[in-house]
Amino acid sequence: GDEAMSRTALHLVTDWPGHWPHGAEVVRVLAAAGAPVDGRFAGPHGETPLHWAASSDDVAVLDALLDAGADIEADGAVLTGGTPLSDAVVFGQWAAARRLVERGAAMTLWQAAALGETEALEALLQETAYDQADLDNACWHACRAGRMGCVRLLADRGADLDWLGYDGLTTRAAGVGSGDAALVDWLGRR
């Protein structure tokens, strides 16, 4: 690249669509040779290779980066400016999202809702006062992911099921799009 847009060698092995042959091994070799595991993409966003592995649902490469010392809480996600977990959830890369949580990633309200982590969601709701926008956003993500327990919990807290969220979809429409029959039925009756 150049000063306007460039990436590291580790970005190459984590680039979309991921799952490159021997990707985890390449990460280990590059990291051992001194490649910056938290190097930033230079351009319109500042994602690290871990963000890219999360966006590609490439769990083997994600693990190799974390084993090499990548920062699991690095900011810079392409749409939210957040952590690699943010990229995984935004792009519906559920295996990577779950692995990041298993490896210690902190969840926000909307991430816990999207992952169906009802207990974590309840704890977050008790710990912090969230505004309407936070509840609506979390409920939208839970609906999109088909996480009925979290949707019900958030709706009971006042989340607006007709909130117009991302991709021009209301929360209800995101729930219908999840394909979860029980959720679709519940949304139709609510």
Residue pairs with C-beta under 8 A, 6 or more apart in sequence:
1 7
1 42
1 43
3 42
4 42
4 43
5 41
5 42
5 43
5 44
6 41
6 42
6 43
7 15
7 39
7 41
7 42
8 35
8 36
8 39
8 41
8 49
9 30
9 35
10 27
10 30
10 31
10 35
10 36
10 37
10 39
10 49
10 65
11 39
11 41
11 49
11 52
13 20
13 23
13 26
13 27
13 30
13 49
13 61
14 23
14 27
14 49
14 50
14 52
14 53
14 56
14 58
14 61
14 65
15 52
15 56
16 52
16 55
16 56
17 56
18 52
18 53
18 55
18 56
18 57
18 58
18 61
19 56
19 58
19 61
20 26
20 61
23 58
23 60
23 61
23 64
24 60
24 61
24 63
24 64
25 64
27 49
27 61
27 64
27 65
27 68
28 64
28 67
28 68
31 37
31 64
31 65
31 68
31 69
37 48
37 49
37 50
37 65
37 68
37 69
37 70
38 48
38 49
38 50
38 69
38 70
38 71
38 74
39 48
39 49
40 46
40 47
40 48
40 76
41 47
41 48
41 52
41 76
45 76
45 77
45 78
45 81
46 75
46 76
47 55
47 76
47 77
47 78
47 87
48 70
48 71
48 74
48 76
48 84
49 65
49 70
50 62
50 65
50 66
50 70
50 71
50 72
50 74
50 84
51 74
51 76
51 77
51 78
51 83
51 84
51 87
52 87
53 61
53 62
53 65
53 84
53 96
54 62
54 84
54 85
54 87
54 88
54 93
54 96
54 97
54 100
55 78
55 87
55 88
55 91
55 93
55 96
56 93
56 96
57 88
57 91
57 93
57 94
57 95
57 96
58 96
59 95
59 96
59 99
62 84
62 96
62 99
62 100
63 99
63 103
66 72
66 103
72 83
72 84
72 85
72 100
72 103
72 104
72 105
73 83
73 105
73 106
74 83
74 84
75 81
75 82
75 83
76 82
77 83
77 84
77 86
77 87
77 90
78 87
79 86
79 87
79 90
80 86
80 87
80 90
82 108
83 100
83 105
83 106
84 96
84 100
84 105
85 97
85 100
85 101
85 105
85 106
85 107
85 111
86 108
86 111
87 93
88 94
88 96
88 97
88 100
89 97
89 110
89 111
89 114
89 115
89 141
92 144
92 145
94 115
94 145
97 111
97 114
97 115
98 115
101 107
101 115
101 117
107 115
107 117
107 120
107 124
108 124
109 121
109 124
109 125
109 128
109 130
109 134
109 137
109 138
110 134
110 137
110 138
110 140
110 141
111 141
112 120
112 121
112 124
112 138
112 150
113 121
113 138
113 139
113 141
113 142
113 145
113 147
113 150
113 151
113 154
114 138
114 141
114 142
114 144
114 145
114 147
114 150
115 145
115 147
116 142
116 145
116 147
116 149
116 150
117 150
118 149
118 150
118 153
121 138
121 150
121 153
121 154
122 153
124 130
125 153
125 157
130 138
132 158
132 160
135 154
135 157
135 158
135 159
135 160
136 159
136 160
136 163
136 165
136 171
137 163
137 165
138 150
138 154
138 159
139 150
139 151
139 154
139 155
139 159
139 160
139 161
139 163
139 171
140 163
140 165
140 166
140 169
140 171
140 174
142 150
142 151
142 154
143 151
143 161
143 171
143 172
143 174
143 175
143 178
143 183
143 187
144 169
144 174
144 175
144 177
144 178
145 178
146 175
146 178
146 179
146 180
146 183
148 180
148 182
148 183
148 186
151 175
151 183
151 186
151 187
152 186
155 161
155 190
159 171
160 171
161 170
161 171
161 172
161 175
161 187
161 190
162 170
162 171
162 172
163 170
163 171
164 170
165 171
165 174
166 174
167 174
169 177
172 187
175 183
175 184
175 187
176 184
176 187
178 184
